[in-house]
Amino acid sequence: MSTSSPLNVTVAAIRPLTPLVREFTFTATDGSLLPRFSAGSHIQVHLPLGDSGRVLRNAYSLVSDPGDGSHYRIAVRRQEDSRGGSRFLHEQVQPGDRLGIGAPANLFAPHSRARHHILVAGGIGITPFMAYVQEFERRGDSFELHHACRTGLTDAYLKHLQQHLGDRFHSYDAEHGKPLRLEQLLHDRPLGTHVYCCGPQRLIDGVRDAARQQGWADTRVHFEAFAAPEPGVPFTAHLARSQCTVQVASDQSLLEALEAGGIGVPNLCRGGVCGQCATRFLDGAVEHRDHFLSSEERTHLLMPCVSRCGSDRPLLLDL
């Protein structure tokens, strides 16, 4: 949660995986072991941008072995149209630098009673499954991994997975005539099989649609849809109980503006999927960008990590 003190880590190593993806290894600054985590966990990395004093807190899946507490590893794709977090990591961070991170949190754990796991990744969505694979192999679980990527750009870990997993690993590149056929992938699978998807929203939607067409129960379909807050028009939010006002910049989330004003809001994902930061609003038009709230809930709740004001009239929050 955002209210806890960050863990201090040192950037022990940086490794380019593709022209777009770099891997970062963190170790505890004081030399102690880092907190244990489970497969599917993520951490929030605190990224100080420039001299403004502004700090982004971006969530990244842990790709390292859950059984090894000596270090954490993440893989980050550079996004030119982002708010600056991935560019900061790619351009500014160097080995030996010190950063703050949040403790691991897990919103995407493997199902404990699944008899077989189908993992479907799109591009950088391969990251949580790197930890899955290591955990599954340690436990002897049955699984297969499918990765849709762009050759030479988003195919991080491709050679390693091909060599290590053999026929349990399958890669796809539509631009090279090898598209991922989701209907075929999920056809005629026995009960006890669960599917997990991480990647672009269109891939997640495709997996969910294909599963429904094949008669899969929703409880057998799992997905992770982290997305950094998108820029928007600047707006104002009034806080009814605190009797104060915050200004939200175009490249800033409402959650970040509240934190900068000393208003702590519980959060885990900062990407509109976990529901931890759901906040009641009393007035104003909201542009909802989350993947959590129902239509009924959106009449009185918003997710400040991704939601923005949808009109010129300020938002009134029950804070």
HELIX and SHEET records of a PDB file:
HELIX    1   1 GLY A   85  GLU A   91  1                                   7    
HELIX    2   2 GLY A  123  ILE A  126  5                                   4    
HELIX    3   3 THR A  127  ARG A  139  1                                  13    
HELIX    4   4 LEU A  158  LEU A  165  1                                   8    
HELIX    5   5 GLY A  166  ARG A  168  5                                   3    
HELIX    6   6 ALA A  174  HIS A  176  5                                   3    
HELIX    7   7 LEU A  182  LEU A  186  1                                   5    
HELIX    8   8 GLN A  201  GLN A  213  1                                  13    
HELIX    9   9 ASP A  218  ARG A  220  5                                   3    
HELIX   10  10 LEU A  254  ALA A  260  1                                   7    
HELIX   11  11 GLU A  297  THR A  299  5                                   3    
SHEET    1   A 6 ARG A  54  SER A  61  0                                        
SHEET    2   A 6 SER A  41  LEU A  49 -1                                        
SHEET    3   A 6 ARG A  98  ILE A 101 -1                                        
SHEET    4   A 6 LEU A   7  PRO A  16 -1                                        
SHEET    5   A 6 VAL A  21  ALA A  28 -1                                        
SHEET    6   A 6 TYR A  72  ARG A  77 -1                                        
SHEET    1   B 3 ARG A  54  SER A  61  0                                        
SHEET    2   B 3 SER A  41  LEU A  49 -1                                        
SHEET    3   B 3 ALA A 105  ASN A 106 -1                                        
SHEET    1   C 5 PHE A 169  TYR A 172  0                                        
SHEET    2   C 5 PHE A 143  ALA A 148  1                                        
SHEET    3   C 5 HIS A 116  GLY A 122  1                                        
SHEET    4   C 5 THR A 193  CYS A 198  1                                        
SHEET    5   C 5 VAL A 221  GLU A 224  1                                        
SHEET    1   D 5 CYS A 244  VAL A 248  0                                        
SHEET    2   D 5 PHE A 235  LEU A 239 -1                                        
SHEET    3   D 5 LEU A 315  LEU A 317  1                                        
SHEET    4   D 5 THR A 279  ASP A 283 -1                                        
SHEET    5   D 5 LEU A 301  LEU A 302 -1                                        
SHEET    1   E 2 VAL A 286  GLU A 287  0                                        
SHEET    2   E 2 ARG A 308  CYS A 309 -1                                        
END                                                                             
